[in-house]
Amino acid sequence: MGRGTTAGDDVKTAERFVVDPARAGMRLDRFVAACAEVSGATARKLIAAGVIRVDHLPARKGVSLSAGTIVEIGRLAPLATAILPDALVKVVVIYEDQHLVAIDKPPGVPSHPLRVDERGTVANGIVARFPSCADASPNPLEGGLGHRLDTATSGVLIAARSRKVWTGLRGALGAADCEKRYLCEVWGAPADTGRIDAPIGRSGRRGRSVRVGTGRQPQPAATEWRVVGRGPGTALLEARLHAGRPHQVRAHLASAGFPIVGDDRYGGVGAIDAIADKPAGGPPSQRLHLHAAMVRFRHPVTREVMTIEAPSPNWASSGGFVPPL
């Protein structure tokens, strides 16, 4: 394995390594951990922060390296100030105290950045308004967020204002007594109530999708629903779950035959022509109709049971849904 320093470039490279044949096939995160003499977690944070390049290009943590590949490892310092405040991202605060802050996340805005220089995410907006959140999470790019929502999903998002509180918040949001409720509009005519109890595993090269009942490292997951209202070809549901898995509500409801309106990953966009009760040929929704309406959890400091709710989005409150009989 070759090693040497390079002149500064746009990532301000600190060290340059050439993969020798003995390390061919090694994952990038393991290679970085060995070369930089850091933990695997730190190596992955460096990669996520965008200060690692493979043959002069950004790379994924799981990429396999070939002999002769050039790996450039940027300085560790950016990790300490990784997230950039962005006051242009307006955050609607629905709860705050000296330990926590909760906001009503708008649809179409990512929860947190994936690179050091990225702006325009909810976490960028949170740290602009609440600077202490920047140091609360081990990965500064998360801006103290104790959980995350998909970019297209709106609703309750909670951040901690110190490292100790962040650890407690993560535990509280993953506890059995934590409850999360979502509003969603789905295609089809589901029963007034129902339950899906099926494991969820990661799928795809980067694990950006999930599969119900299969996938990599499937984890137990259960989603309960009740119909709040019905429309022509769609229904408004309240979905209830506890800790929650990635894409759980979207994948579970799609597997039951009721994909969420506007979901281009799990069948909710093209489903309009497959629903007999909905006239074919109409334009599918371009926005995911999924909203994190409520989170109930035990406050990590006061131990009080908290219920944080976000106002209903326009598509749910003015959609003309008729309550079930």
C-alpha positions as CSV (number, residue, x, y, z in Angstrom):
1,M,0.0,0.0,0.0
2,G,1.5,3.3,-1.1
3,R,1.1,6.4,1.0
4,G,2.0,10.1,0.5
5,T,0.8,13.6,0.9
6,T,-0.7,15.6,-2.0
7,A,-1.1,19.2,-2.9
8,G,-4.4,20.8,-1.8
9,D,-7.4,20.3,-4.1
10,D,-11.1,21.0,-3.7
11,V,-11.4,18.5,-0.9
12,K,-8.2,19.7,0.8
13,T,-6.7,16.2,0.8
14,A,-4.5,15.4,3.8
15,E,-3.3,11.9,2.7
16,R,-3.2,9.8,-0.4
17,F,-3.1,6.0,-0.5
18,V,-2.7,3.5,-3.3
19,V,-4.5,0.1,-2.8
20,D,-2.0,-2.7,-3.0
21,P,-2.9,-6.2,-4.3
22,A,-3.1,-7.6,-0.8
23,R,-6.0,-5.2,0.0
24,A,-7.9,-5.6,-3.3
25,G,-11.5,-6.3,-2.6
26,M,-11.6,-4.5,0.7
27,R,-14.6,-2.3,1.5
28,L,-13.8,1.4,1.4
29,D,-14.8,2.0,5.1
30,R,-12.6,-0.7,6.3
31,F,-9.7,0.5,4.2
32,V,-10.1,4.1,5.5
33,A,-10.3,2.8,9.1
34,A,-7.1,0.9,8.7
35,C,-5.1,3.6,6.9
36,A,-6.3,6.6,9.0
37,E,-6.1,4.5,12.2
38,V,-9.7,5.5,13.2
39,S,-12.7,3.4,14.2
40,G,-15.1,2.0,11.6
41,A,-17.8,4.5,12.7
42,T,-15.4,7.4,12.2
43,A,-14.4,6.1,8.8
44,R,-18.1,6.0,7.8
45,K,-18.7,9.5,9.0
46,L,-15.7,10.7,6.9
47,I,-17.2,9.1,3.9
48,A,-20.7,10.5,4.6
49,A,-19.1,13.9,5.1
50,G,-17.7,13.8,1.6
51,V,-14.0,14.0,2.6
52,I,-13.1,10.6,1.1
53,R,-12.5,10.2,-2.6
54,V,-11.7,7.1,-4.7
55,D,-9.9,7.9,-7.9
56,H,-10.7,11.6,-7.3
57,L,-14.5,11.0,-7.0
58,P,-16.8,10.7,-4.0
59,A,-17.6,7.1,-3.1
60,R,-19.9,4.9,-1.0
61,K,-18.8,3.2,2.2
62,G,-19.4,-0.3,0.8
63,V,-17.6,0.0,-2.5
64,S,-15.0,-2.7,-3.1
65,L,-11.5,-1.4,-3.9
66,S,-9.3,-2.7,-6.7
67,A,-5.5,-2.9,-6.7
68,G,-4.0,0.4,-7.9
69,T,-7.0,2.5,-6.8
70,I,-6.2,5.9,-5.3
71,V,-7.9,6.7,-2.1
72,E,-7.7,10.3,-0.8
73,I,-8.5,10.9,2.8
74,G,-9.4,14.4,3.7
75,R,-8.7,16.1,7.0
76,L,-10.5,14.9,10.1
77,A,-11.3,18.5,11.2
78,P,-14.4,18.9,9.0
79,L,-16.2,16.4,11.2
80,A,-16.2,18.8,14.1
81,T,-18.1,21.5,12.2
82,A,-19.7,19.4,9.5
83,I,-23.1,20.8,9.4
84,L,-23.6,24.3,8.0
85,P,-26.3,26.6,9.5
86,D,-28.8,27.7,6.9
87,A,-31.2,30.4,8.0
88,L,-33.0,30.3,4.6
89,V,-34.5,27.0,5.7
90,K,-37.5,28.1,7.7
91,V,-38.4,25.7,10.6
92,V,-41.9,25.7,12.1
93,V,-41.4,24.9,15.8
94,I,-44.3,23.0,17.4
95,Y,-42.5,22.3,20.7
96,E,-39.4,23.3,22.5
97,D,-37.8,23.2,25.9
98,Q,-34.2,23.5,27.2
99,H,-33.6,19.9,26.1
100,L,-35.6,19.2,22.9
101,V,-37.0,20.9,19.9
102,A,-39.7,19.5,17.6
103,I,-40.6,21.0,14.2
104,D,-43.2,20.4,11.5
105,K,-41.1,19.2,8.6
106,P,-42.3,20.3,5.2
107,P,-42.6,17.8,2.4
108,G,-39.8,17.8,-0.2
109,V,-37.0,18.9,2.2
110,P,-34.4,16.3,3.3
111,S,-34.0,15.6,7.0
112,H,-30.3,16.2,7.1
113,P,-27.3,16.7,4.7
114,L,-25.2,13.9,3.4
115,R,-22.1,16.1,2.7
116,V,-20.3,18.8,4.6
117,D,-21.0,21.5,2.1
118,E,-24.7,20.7,1.7
119,R,-27.4,23.1,2.7
120,G,-31.1,23.3,2.4
121,T,-32.1,20.5,4.8
122,V,-34.2,20.6,7.9
123,A,-31.1,20.0,10.1
124,N,-29.3,23.0,8.5
125,G,-32.3,25.1,9.5
126,I,-32.5,23.7,13.0
127,V,-28.9,24.4,13.8
128,A,-29.3,28.0,12.4
129,R,-32.0,28.6,14.9
130,F,-30.8,26.3,17.7
131,P,-26.9,26.2,17.5
132,S,-26.6,23.7,20.4
133,C,-28.2,21.0,18.2
134,A,-25.1,21.0,16.0
135,D,-23.0,19.2,18.6
136,A,-25.8,17.0,20.0
137,S,-25.5,14.0,17.7
138,P,-22.3,11.9,17.2
139,N,-22.6,12.6,13.5
140,P,-22.7,16.4,13.2
141,L,-24.5,16.0,9.8
142,E,-27.6,14.9,11.7
143,G,-27.9,18.2,13.6
144,G,-29.2,16.6,16.7
145,L,-32.0,14.8,15.1
146,G,-33.2,11.7,17.0
147,H,-34.9,10.2,14.0
148,R,-35.6,11.1,10.4
149,L,-38.3,11.3,7.9
150,D,-38.2,10.6,4.2
151,T,-37.6,13.7,2.0
152,A,-41.2,13.5,0.7
153,T,-42.8,13.0,4.1
154,S,-44.0,15.8,6.3
155,G,-44.7,16.1,10.0
156,V,-43.2,15.7,13.4
157,L,-39.4,15.7,13.6
158,I,-37.5,15.9,16.9
159,A,-34.0,17.0,17.7
160,A,-31.9,17.1,20.9
161,R,-30.0,20.1,22.2
162,S,-27.1,18.2,23.9
163,R,-25.3,14.9,23.5
164,K,-26.6,13.4,26.7
165,V,-30.2,14.3,25.7
166,W,-29.7,12.9,22.2
167,T,-28.7,9.5,23.6
168,G,-31.8,9.5,25.8
169,L,-34.0,10.7,22.9
170,R,-32.8,7.9,20.7
171,G,-33.6,5.4,23.4
172,A,-37.0,6.9,24.0
173,L,-38.0,6.9,20.3
174,G,-36.9,3.2,20.0
175,A,-38.7,2.1,23.2
176,A,-41.7,-0.2,23.2
177,D,-43.9,2.5,24.7
178,C,-43.1,5.0,21.9
179,E,-46.0,5.4,19.5
180,K,-46.0,7.1,16.1
181,R,-49.1,7.9,14.1
182,Y,-49.1,8.8,10.4
183,L,-51.9,10.1,8.1
184,C,-51.8,8.8,4.6
185,E,-54.0,8.6,1.6
186,V,-53.9,5.2,-0.1
187,W,-55.3,3.8,-3.3
188,G,-58.1,1.2,-3.0
189,A,-60.7,0.4,-0.4
190,P,-59.1,-1.1,2.7
191,A,-61.1,-2.5,5.6
192,D,-62.1,0.0,8.3
193,T,-59.3,-1.4,10.5
194,G,-56.4,-3.7,9.9
195,R,-52.9,-4.8,11.0
196,I,-49.8,-5.9,9.0
197,D,-47.3,-7.8,11.0
198,A,-44.3,-8.7,8.7
199,P,-40.6,-8.1,9.0
200,I,-38.9,-5.5,6.8
201,G,-35.4,-5.8,5.3
202,R,-33.2,-3.5,3.3
203,S,-33.0,-3.9,-0.5
204,G,-31.0,-2.5,-3.4
205,R,-27.3,-1.6,-3.8
206,R,-27.4,1.1,-1.2
207,G,-30.2,-0.2,0.9
208,R,-32.4,2.7,-0.1
209,S,-35.5,0.5,-0.5
210,V,-37.0,-2.2,1.6
211,R,-38.8,-5.5,1.1
212,V,-41.6,-6.9,3.3
213,G,-40.8,-10.4,4.6
214,T,-37.4,-10.6,2.9
215,G,-34.4,-8.3,2.2
216,R,-31.2,-7.9,4.1
217,Q,-31.3,-8.3,7.9
218,P,-35.1,-8.2,8.2
219,Q,-36.4,-6.7,11.4
220,P,-39.8,-7.3,13.0
221,A,-42.4,-4.6,12.2
222,A,-46.1,-4.1,12.8
223,T,-48.4,-1.5,11.4
224,E,-52.0,-1.0,12.4
225,W,-54.5,1.2,10.5
226,R,-58.0,2.6,10.7
227,V,-59.9,4.4,8.0
228,V,-60.5,8.1,8.8
229,G,-62.4,8.9,5.6
230,R,-63.1,7.5,2.1
231,G,-63.0,9.2,-1.3
232,P,-63.5,8.0,-4.9
233,G,-60.9,5.3,-5.3
234,T,-58.8,6.3,-2.2
235,A,-59.0,6.2,1.5
236,L,-57.5,8.4,4.3
237,L,-55.9,6.2,6.9
238,E,-54.3,6.7,10.3
239,A,-51.4,4.3,10.6
240,R,-50.0,3.5,14.0
241,L,-46.7,1.9,14.9
242,H,-44.1,1.9,17.6
243,A,-40.3,2.1,17.0
244,G,-40.7,1.9,13.3
245,R,-38.5,0.7,10.4
246,P,-37.3,2.6,7.3
247,H,-40.2,3.0,4.9
248,Q,-42.4,0.9,7.1
249,V,-45.8,2.5,6.5
250,R,-45.1,2.8,2.8
251,A,-43.9,-0.8,2.3
252,H,-46.5,-2.4,4.6
253,L,-49.5,-0.7,3.0
254,A,-48.2,-1.4,-0.5
255,S,-47.7,-5.1,0.3
256,A,-51.4,-5.2,1.5
257,G,-52.5,-3.8,-1.8
258,F,-53.0,-0.2,-0.7
259,P,-50.0,1.9,-1.9
260,I,-49.8,5.5,-0.7
261,V,-50.8,8.1,-3.2
262,G,-47.8,9.7,-4.8
263,D,-45.3,6.9,-3.8
264,D,-43.1,6.3,-6.8
265,R,-41.1,3.7,-5.0
266,Y,-43.7,1.3,-3.8
267,G,-46.4,1.6,-6.4
268,G,-48.5,4.6,-5.4
269,V,-48.0,6.7,-8.6
270,G,-49.1,4.3,-11.3
271,A,-51.7,2.7,-9.2
272,I,-54.5,5.0,-10.4
273,D,-55.2,2.8,-13.4
274,A,-55.3,-0.4,-11.3
275,I,-58.0,0.7,-8.9
276,A,-61.5,-0.1,-10.3
277,D,-63.3,2.5,-8.3
278,K,-61.1,5.3,-9.6
279,P,-61.7,6.5,-13.2
280,A,-58.7,5.5,-15.3
281,G,-56.6,8.1,-17.1
282,G,-56.6,10.7,-14.4
283,P,-53.2,12.3,-13.5
284,P,-51.5,10.6,-10.6
285,S,-50.4,12.7,-7.6
286,Q,-46.9,14.0,-7.7
287,R,-46.6,14.4,-4.0
288,L,-46.4,11.6,-1.4
289,H,-49.5,11.8,0.8
290,L,-47.8,10.7,4.0
291,H,-47.6,12.8,7.1
292,A,-46.1,12.1,10.5
293,A,-49.0,13.4,12.6
294,M,-48.0,12.4,16.1
295,V,-45.2,11.1,18.3
296,R,-45.8,9.9,21.8
297,F,-42.7,9.1,23.9
298,R,-41.2,9.5,27.3
299,H,-39.1,12.7,27.7
300,P,-35.5,11.6,28.1
301,V,-34.9,14.1,31.0
302,T,-38.1,14.7,32.8
303,R,-39.5,11.2,32.1
304,E,-42.9,12.8,31.4
305,V,-45.0,11.2,28.6
306,M,-44.9,13.7,25.7
307,T,-47.4,13.9,22.9
308,I,-46.2,16.1,20.0
309,E,-48.6,16.6,17.1
310,A,-48.3,18.4,13.7
311,P,-51.2,20.1,12.0
312,S,-52.8,18.0,9.2
313,P,-51.6,18.8,5.7
314,N,-54.0,20.3,3.1
315,W,-54.5,17.1,1.2
316,A,-55.8,15.4,4.3
317,S,-57.9,18.2,5.8
318,S,-59.5,19.5,2.5
319,G,-59.6,16.3,0.5
320,G,-63.4,15.8,0.7
321,F,-63.1,12.5,2.5
322,V,-66.3,11.0,3.9
323,P,-66.0,9.4,7.4
324,P,-66.8,5.6,7.4
325,L,-70.2,4.6,8.8
